[in-house]
Amino acid sequence: MAGLVVKLSRGMTITVVATAMSLSALAAPPADWSRIPVHTVKLFYPGQASYDWVTSAAHKRGDRKVKAGFACLSCHEADEAQIGEAVVKGGRLEPTPIAGKTGVIDLKVQAAHDDAFLYLRFEWNTQMARAG
């Protein structure tokens, strides 16, 4: 299990990209993370799809919605695992996937704050390197 804890001053905005690296805590987190609610986010293997394909009739469910400005989640919410597993197999959404990659991982997110800081905790299972 890998994890990351980030300490921010109030008012700061961040974008965090969770990567499969193991880091020590970057801040003094709350004494008991088990009391902080956990929200799970599914992260799927990112494939490549051209805008031409996404707006074509071949993209059966979404071509009209994409053209109208809807986000992918308007059709694909809760499909993350299915999409990730399809992408890692290769094909139209990813012609050259990285061999052995998992299609989807669960990212556990927790947030807490005190008077001065916002604490974010991210936790996920990592893939072990395969002996060659």
N, C-alpha and C positions, 0 to 999 in steps of 0.2 A: 504494500500500500504506500503510495507516495502522497505527499501533502505539501501545502503551502499556506502560510499565514502571513497576511499583509496588514500593516498598521498605517493608517492614514490620518492626517489632520482633518478636522471637520471642514467641509466645504470643498475638499479636493474631489476631482472626478478621475476615475481610472477605467481603463479597459484592460482586463486581465485575460491573457491567452494561456490556458492551462496546457502545459506540456508535460510529457512523461519523464520529468526529472525529479530527483529527490533533493529537497532543500531543507535546511534547518529552519526553525521558526525565525522569522525576521523581526518579530515583535513579542512583547510579553502578552500573550493571549489571556482571555478570562480564565480564572482558576478552574472552572468546571465546564468544559465544552459540552458535556453530556446533557446539560440543562438548556442548551441553545438548540432551537428547532433546526432540522436538516431539510434542505430542499434538494432533490435529485434532478439533475439535468442530463439528458442523453446527448452525448457527442458522437456523431457518426463520421466515418472516414470521408474526407472531402474528395469528391470526384470532380471531373471537369465536364461541364455541359455548356455548349456555346449558346449565346443569346438567340441565334438563329434556330437551334433545336428547341429551346425552351418556348419559343413563340410559334413553333410549327405544329401542324396537326398530329405529328408523331408523339408529341407531348400531350397525350389524350386528355388528361384532366385539367391541365393548366394553361394551355396556350392563350385562350381568351382572357383568363384572369391575369396572367402576367402582363399582357398588353394593356390591360385596364389598370395596372399599377398595384395589384394585390401581391402580398408577400407569399413566399413558398409555403409558409405555415398555414395559409388559408385553406390549402388542400392537403398538406402533408403532416399536419400535427398528429403526433402519436405514431408516425410511420418511420421514425428515425432508425430503429433497429432493422426494419425491412430494407430501407434504402441503404444503410451502411453495409449490410451483408451482400446486397446486390452489387454495390460499387466495388468491393474488394475482390469480387469474382472476375472483374474486368468486363469489357464490352463497351456499349455506347457512352456510358457516363465516366468511364475511366479506362482508357485503352491499355495503360501500363501500370496496374496497381503494384504496390510494394508487396512482395511475397511474404506471407505469414502474418500480415497485419490483421487485427481484429476489426470487424465492421462497425462496432459501437462499444462505447464504454460509458459507465455511469459516473458522473461527476457529482460528488456530494458538496454542497455549498452551505456554509453557516456564516451569519453576520451578527456582530454584537458591537456595542459602543459604550463609551463612558462620556464624561463631560468634554473631553478633548480629542478622542480618537475613535475611528471606526476600525473594527477588526474583522477581517474576512478570512475564512478558512476554507480551503479547497482540498478534497481528498479523492483519490481514484486508485484503482488497481492498475498495476503496470504489467507489461508483457516482459517476461524474462528472456534474456538473450539466449538464442539456441546455439548449442555447441556445434561447431562445424567440422 
